[in-house]
Structures are given as C-alpha cells and as structure tokens.
C-alpha cells in the first residue's frame, strides 16, 4: 500500500456523513495529494518519497479529518434547513386543504373559546417563523462565507437550525396540546388530516434528531 493509499484509507475511516458529499471531499483530497506527488516526481524524487512528502505537506490526518467533518456537518445542516423550509409550509397547506375538502368549516363542531383562538394563533405564528429563521440562517451563512474574518458560516447555520427546529416543535405541540385539551375529537376530524398530522409529527422528529446529532458531534 502506498503512502497516499494509506492516508486516504485512514481519512475515509474517520469521516461520516452523506456518501456523495464524503466522496466529493475524498476525491478532492486524493487529487491534491496526487498533484503534489507528481510535482515532486518531476523534481527528480522517487515515487515512494514523492508520496511521503505529499502526505506530509497535506497535513496530519486527524486535523484534516476534523476540518472535513466540519464541512460535511455544514452541508448536512444546510440540507436539513432546506427540508424544513420546503416541508413545513407544504404540510400546513396540505393539512388546511385536506380539512376543507373532507370536513368543511370547523364551526360545525361548535364555537371554541377565545383562549383556543389565541393558542392556535400562537401556533400559526410559530409555524410561520420556523422556515423564516431557516432562511435567515442560510442568508447569514452566505454572507459570512464571503468574509475572511468573523464568525464562521457553520455557526450561523447551526444556530438557525436549532432555532427553526425548536419553533416547529413548539408549533406542533401547541396545535396538538390546545386542540387535545379542548376537544380530542378535533385532532382526527378526517383520515387525510390525521395522516398529515402524523406525517408532520414524524417529519418534526426527524428534523430534531438531525439537529441534535449534529450539535452532539460538533
């Protein structure tokens, strides 16, 4: 096994994340090592020594793996933010559409008390803020990535992900808690609405797991 092969194998073992993103980074690293080794070969160094010097110049594998793992985490966070930006509004619109088609006006279930309207209004606000925070995080990350100094873009993405996911969870809990406290029957007013409610809960749990695992490994 050559020095470059050994280095790449160790780097591969230390990284975890999206297979495609990981493959891109590994290909980038291998290309850089190969180019460096070829430059040493052109200078008259034998192949084994050229690869050894290329690996030494590239840097210790633990430091490179840490930097690459940070990049993989950033890409994962950005992907999760986009899922939230698209998924939450779609689920809200789909649920409202299903309710209108399958159940009509909720007034047939009786006029709810004023506190219920306030609770649902709060949940609506939280649900609307969630993708807005995610969008703000992506914009902040883009702006920060253009600056040579200052807070890293990964930090902006990480905090916006935590905020957006938290707001979405609060919205789901408020919808379900207020409705269940008032009248549990309203939680399952139709099969499509029940299915979409379950989908939103599972979607929220997936986002939470993704955000938590990222902050644990950061």
N, C-alpha and C positions, 0 to 999 in steps of 0.2 A: 504494500500500500504506500502510495506516495505521500509526501508531506501535505499537499493540497487535499488529497482524498481524506486523509486522517482529520485534517482541520474541518473540512466540510461535514464529515460524519459527526463529529463532536458538536458542531454548531447546529446541525439538524436535530440532534437528540435534545438539545437544550431549549428549543423553540416549540411553542404550542400556539395554535390559532387556526384561522381559516387556511385550508390546504392551498388554495390558489394564491393567497397573499403570502403565505410562507414560501411557496415555490418561487414567487417573484423575487423575494429578498435573497433566497439562497442562490438563485441564478445570478443575481446582481453581484453577490459576494464572490461566487466562483469565477465570473467573468473578470472581476477586478484582480483576483489572485492570478489568474491565467495571464492576463496582460502584464502584470508585474513580473511574473516569472519569465515571460518571453523577452521582456526588456533586459533582464539580467543575462539571459542566454545570448542575446545579441551582443552583450558586452564581453562575452568570452567565458562566462561562468558555466560550469557543467550543470546538467539538468537537476540533479538532486539538490545541489547547493542553491540553484536559482529558486527552486520551490521553497526551500527552507528560508531563504531571505525574504521571499514574497510573503510568506506566512508571518514572519517576524515583523515586517513592515505593516502588515494589515492590522495587527494588534492582538492582545490576549483574547482568547475565545470567550472567556467569561464576560469581559467588558463589551465585546461586540454582540454577544447574545443578549445582554441586558438592553443595549440600545435597540436591537432588532425586535426584542419582545415588546418594548415600549411602542415601537411603530406598529406592530401587529395589534396591540391593545387599542391604539388610537384608531386604526382602521375599523376595528370591531365596534368601538363606541360610535363612530360615525354611521356605520351601517344600522346599528340599533336606533340611533336618533332618527334616521330616515324612515325606519319601520314605524316608529311612533308618530312621526309627522303625517305619514300617509294612513296608517292603520286606525288611529283614534278618530279622526273626522269621518272616515268611511264607516266605522262601526256605529257612530252616533247617527249618521244619516240613514244607514240601513235599518237601525232599530226604529227610528221615527217613521220611516216609510212602511216598515212591516206593521207597526202599530196602527197606522192609519188604514192600511188595506185590510187588516184582519180584525181590528177591534173598534175602529171608529173613534169617536170622541170619548175621552175618559169620564165625561160628565155623567154617563150612564151608571157609573159606579158610585155616584154621589159626590157632592162638593167637598173636597178635602179642607181641613182647617188652614188658617193663614200660615201657621208655622211650617206646614208642609210645602207651601209655595215658596217660602223663603229658603227652606232646605234644598229644594230642587233647583232654585235659582243659584244657590251657592255651588251646587254640584255642576251646574251648567258652566258657571264661571271657571271653576277648577279644570273642567274638561277642556274648555277653550284655551286656558292658559298653558296647559301641558304642551301642545305642539308649538305654541308661540315661544316658550322657553327653549325648546329644542332648536327651533330656527335661529333664535338669538345666539345660542351656543355655537352653531355652525358658522354664523357670520363672524362672531368674535374669533373663532379659531382661524378662519380665513385671514382676518386682518392681522392677528398675532403672528401667523406663519410668515408674513411679509416683513416682520421686524427682526433685525439681527439680535436685539436685546429685549428683555422684558419677559413677562410670564409666558411659559410655553403653551402652545396651542392645545396640547394634550390636557392641561389642567382645565382650560375653559370647556373643552368637550366633556371631561369627566364630571365637572360640577353641574353643567347644564343637563347631562344625562340623569344625574341623581335628582335634580330638581324637577325635571319633566316627568320622570317615572313616579316620583313622590306625589306630584299633583294629580297624575292619572289615578293612582291608587286611592287618594283621598276622594276623588270624584266618584269612583266605583263604590267605595264604602259608603259615601253619603247617599248616593242613589239607592243602593240596596238597603241601608240602615233606615233611612227615612220611610221608604215605601213599606218595608217589612214591619216597622213599628206601627205605621198607620193601619195597613191592611195587607197581610201577606198575599192575599189573592191577587193583588195588583202586580206582584212580581212575575206571575205567569199568566198573563192575560191572553196569550196565544202561543202556539207551538213555535212559530218563527221568532217571536220576541224572546221566548225562553231560550231558544237555540242561540240567538245573537247575544243575549245576556251571558250565557255560559261561555261563548266564544270570547267576549270582551274580558271576562274574568281570567280565562286561560291565557289570553294574549297579555294581560297585565302581569300575570305571574311569570310568564316567560321574560318579559322586559325586566322585571325585578331581579330574577335570577341572573340575567346577563349583566345588569348594572352592578349587582353585589359581587359577582365573581370577578369582575374587572377591578373593583376597588380593593378586593382581597389580595389580588396578585400584583397590584400597582406598588 
